[in-house]
Structures are given as C-alpha cells and as structure tokens.
Amino acid sequence: MDCKKALTEANGDFEAAIDILRKKGQKVSASRADRSTNEGCVFISTSADNKSAYLVALGCETDFVAKNQEFITLGEGLVALAAAKGIDNPEALLAADFNGQPVESAVTDMVGKIGEKIDIVSVEKVAGDRVVSYIHSNKKIGVLLAMNGVNGTDITELGKDITMQIASMKPIALDKEDVDAKTIEREIEIGKEQARAEGKPEAMLEKIALGKLNKFYQDSTLLNQTFVKDNSKTIRQLIEGVSKDLSVVSFRRIALGA
C-alpha cells in the first residue's frame, strides 16, 4: 500500500516514487529518534586466520523485528563491511559505502520499510595471536576475546570458558590497572560512606574503603574474577594452568538492552 500511494503521489513516476518512500523513511526515522532500541542482534565476523574479529550490535525496538530476515541480512552485511574496511566505530560505519549508498541511508531506508527505529549501537574490534567470539542464545550479548602467546596451544576450551565468563560476569576491565581513575575514586567514596554508615571511626574509613576496593577488583576485573565453573581458581590461574605464555590482550562485551 505504501508503494501504491507513493506511485499515485508521483503520478506513476517510478524513480520519484522511490524518492518519496525514502523521504518517508527519513521522516519515520526522525519521528522515532527518541524511542529505545532495547532489542536487536549482535553480529560477529572473524578473520580466516582467527587473528582479528569485528562485532556490530544492531538495535531495534521489538523482538519481532530482531527476528526479521531483512534486519538480520542488514546486520550481517554491516559486520562484513566493518571487517572488510577495518572499521571499528559506529560513525565511520555509518559513513561507509554500502551497496552504492552510505550505510546511514541504508539504515534509514530500513526504518521506513519496517517502521521501527534501527540504530548501530556498537562497532568493536579485537586482534591478537588468536581471537575467540561468543554470541549468547538470545543474540543480544556478544563477546570478543583476543589472546597472545598461543604458540600452537589449543585454546578452544579455554577461549569458550573465558568468553562465557565475560558474558555472564560482566567484567569492566582486564586487570586492576585497567580500571579508570574515576571509577576507582567513586568506589573509594562509596566504601567510605558505607563504613561511615556502619559507625566506623573516621580514621579507619580510608583503610576500610581500600579493602572494599580490592573486593571490587575481584568482582569486576576479568583476570581477578573467580572462575564460574571452578571457584577454587581465578581466571588468571585458569589461563596460567593451560600455558604460562598465554595472555589476554583485550576483550569486548556488548549487551543490547543493558
């Protein structure tokens, strides 16, 4: 019906009708700009040599659209484009050429066709001696992991365990020194306030807060987290148990609707 109306409005001019439909898409996109895109899918592309991987999170408003084949095809095309062009941020991807038009225009066209807000939530890349990826069964959580020092070691099981750990335990950084200063400052202040509320002496607040900070590191940094499948060891110990040469270079965890 939209096509018929556009053709009528364009007096049968096919190209003009296409322009009308595209403009409608732009209007739909603008009118839905304040909508939440808590649904969607995560798409991952890994290089043939398993040394780099790209992740694109494409958001939409409803689970119904997230399961739409055209939406899925768009996401698969976008992650393939990101991998081919070495694109690791949404802005660059939106500006990239996609089948003869900017990605931004392709997304706008899809908005006009589907009638929901669609946006590129995240574009991520990791690289190392070996990369491992994981997409949760709901397609809304994706993890990329890059490791060095592989040297022929079979890390299939290890990589699976670590990516699933990241998906479930949501670490915010790799190790203590990777936590940003603002987060550390906030955690120390929270620790002091908690101790103060418990009636602890002012002179002890700093020490108590630092103790709480260490607990925060254990809970929130990947290498210091307790391994969910064996609480007798940390992720650092898990890796060292496979090979002393292995190290995690980087990881990314993206969750739609989080």
Sequence and secondary structure as in RCSB ss.txt:
>XXXX:A:sequence
MDCKKALTEANGDFEAAIDILRKKGQKVSASRADRSTNEGCVFISTSADNKSAYLVALGCETDFVAKNQEFITLG
EGLVALAAAKGIDNPEALLAADFNGQPVESAVTDMVGKIGEKIDIVSVEKVAGDRVVSYIHSNKKIGVLLAMNGV
NGTDITELGKDITMQIASMKPIALDKEDVDAKTIEREIEIGKEQARAEGKPEAMLEKIALGKLNKFYQDSTLLNQ
TFVKDNSKTIRQLIEGVSKDLSVVSFRRIALGA
>XXXX:A:secstr
 HHHHHHHHTTT HHHHHHHHHHHHHHHHHHTTTS   EEEEEEEE TTSSEEEEEEEEES HHHHT HHHHHHH
HHHHHHHHHHT  SHHHHHHSEETTEEHHHHHHHHHHHH S  EEEEEEEEESSEEEEEE TTSSEEEEEEEE  
TT   HHHHHHHHHHHHHH  SBSSGGGS HHHHHHHHHHHHHHHHHTT  GGGHHHHHHHHHHHHHHHHBGGGS
B TT TTSBHHHHHHHH TT EEEEEEEEETT 
